[in-house]
Amino acid sequence: MMAEFELNASFPEERTAREAQRKLQALRITSVTAGEDGMSFSACVEDGVIERAAHLIRETGGTANWH
């Protein structure tokens, strides 16, 4: 069983947050919860895709915090 980590990501614009959410879904990360501000979200990420998820957050202009 793979470990899961919570990702909290924030973005400068709603558009980039939505783009990142779509890309995470392409990685089969389905437990994405949008923040009330529309410019942030949280997700549970399995350790096997953490590096790819972190890369796409940075690539779309966001910052990520892991728990």
Backbone torsions as a table, in degrees:
resi	resn	phi	psi	omega
1	MET	NA	132.2	-180.0
2	MET	-83.8	146.6	175.7
3	ALA	-76.5	150.7	176.5
4	GLU	-116.2	144.6	177.6
5	PHE	-124.7	147.5	178.4
6	GLU	-89.8	129.9	177.1
7	LEU	-106.4	129.5	170.3
8	ASN	-117.4	117.6	-176.9
9	ALA	-120.5	145.1	176.7
10	SER	-133.7	151.8	-172.6
11	PHE	-137.4	157.2	179.6
12	PRO	-75.1	-18.2	-177.6
13	GLU	-140.9	152.1	175.8
14	GLU	-61.4	-38.2	-177.9
15	ARG	-59.1	-44.2	-178.4
16	THR	-72.2	-31.5	175.9
17	ALA	-65.0	-43.3	178.1
18	ARG	-64.6	-39.4	178.3
19	GLU	-61.6	-44.4	179.1
20	ALA	-64.6	-39.2	177.9
21	GLN	-60.9	-43.1	178.6
22	ARG	-62.8	-41.0	179.8
23	LYS	-66.7	-38.3	176.9
24	LEU	-63.0	-38.8	177.8
25	GLN	-63.3	-32.2	175.8
26	ALA	-65.6	-25.7	174.8
27	LEU	-83.7	5.9	-179.0
28	ARG	70.4	28.4	173.0
29	ILE	-95.5	106.1	-171.9
30	THR	-104.3	-12.4	-176.6
31	SER	-92.3	59.3	-179.5
32	VAL	-100.5	127.8	178.7
33	THR	-119.5	117.5	-178.9
34	ALA	-71.3	143.6	175.1
35	GLY	-77.4	160.6	-178.8
36	GLU	-64.2	-26.6	-178.1
37	ASP	-80.1	-10.9	-179.4
38	GLY	78.0	-6.3	-178.2
39	MET	-114.0	15.4	179.1
40	SER	-149.9	163.0	174.5
41	PHE	-160.5	166.7	173.6
42	SER	-127.4	154.7	-179.1
43	ALA	-155.5	153.6	172.3
44	CYS	-97.6	124.0	-173.8
45	VAL	-121.5	128.9	177.0
46	GLU	-72.7	147.8	-175.2
47	ASP	-60.5	-20.3	179.6
48	GLY	-71.4	-16.2	-178.8
49	VAL	-124.6	13.7	-178.1
50	ILE	-59.9	-46.9	-177.5
51	GLU	-62.3	-43.1	178.5
52	ARG	-66.0	-39.6	178.9
53	ALA	-64.9	-43.9	179.1
54	ALA	-62.3	-40.5	178.9
55	HIS	-62.1	-45.3	-177.3
56	LEU	-70.1	-29.3	175.1
57	ILE	-64.0	-48.4	178.5
58	ARG	-63.5	-41.0	-177.9
59	GLU	-61.3	-32.0	179.9
60	THR	-94.4	9.1	173.8
61	GLY	90.9	12.7	-178.0
62	GLY	-100.0	172.9	173.3
63	THR	-121.5	146.2	-176.1
64	ALA	-123.9	141.1	171.5
65	ASN	-122.0	133.9	-177.7
66	TRP	-110.7	141.5	177.8
67	HIS	-130.9	NA	NA
